[in-house]
Amino acid sequence: QKQVHGKGVAGFSLTAEDMSTIRAFRQEKGMGQGDPPSTAIWKAIFDILLRMLREVSKDSLYTATTRRAQRIVEKALADDLISCASTISGIQLKADIVSMFAIWFKMEMSLTKFRATMLAWVPSLAHQEAETTIVIHRGNWEPMTVVMVPRLTVKYLGAFIALDAKGEKQKQETAKVISMNAIMLKKRNASAESKLLTLDVCMMKKATYAAKFAPWRLEEYVELEKPIDALLRNASKNLFSFPTLLLY
């Protein structure tokens, strides 16, 4: 450790001939982000972090399935990472692991995109006065305090995930997507076939993406479908009183 400390070492390797001999290798310039192998290499490196985080079972969150409780593990899309724990100490442990990984591999965490959210299961928790914080580390383990913001909804990859039991924000966003697209399609001077195809491959895909993990009742889904019903009647040149079931 004394020989390699402070010399820009990227990691260690063991030789096949002598497993007791540890050698260091230095970090060098890698390939560009657009190079074909870069995606596979990134996955291999980032998988190390995901496996480290998933080994931490302390204070995990669980979701109910049909047969058993299933632990919620870290999710990643490209270089975006989402991690969760049931306690502040649990999420702090994971923050320390991410900080260590970023420092070791000489990566920079984007603080402008960094969000620390405390799930407010009931509305009263979203307005509490006392601040809760965690600490992330950069560079030479330089601490930086991050405030945990209580929220009822979290926006991730363009979709709102409701943390309360009603999902009002998700419903509002889904209704907005449906109504705006239905109005635009209705005004288009296109054939009925074109409108129905657009409804299927574009509008419905947007609506179902916005409605992921929604806890709504059947009546609320029926209410959301009314602009779609009106669009179908308009495209098929049927009266407003035409039976909905027969329309579908």
Disulfide bonds with the S-S distance in Angstrom:
none
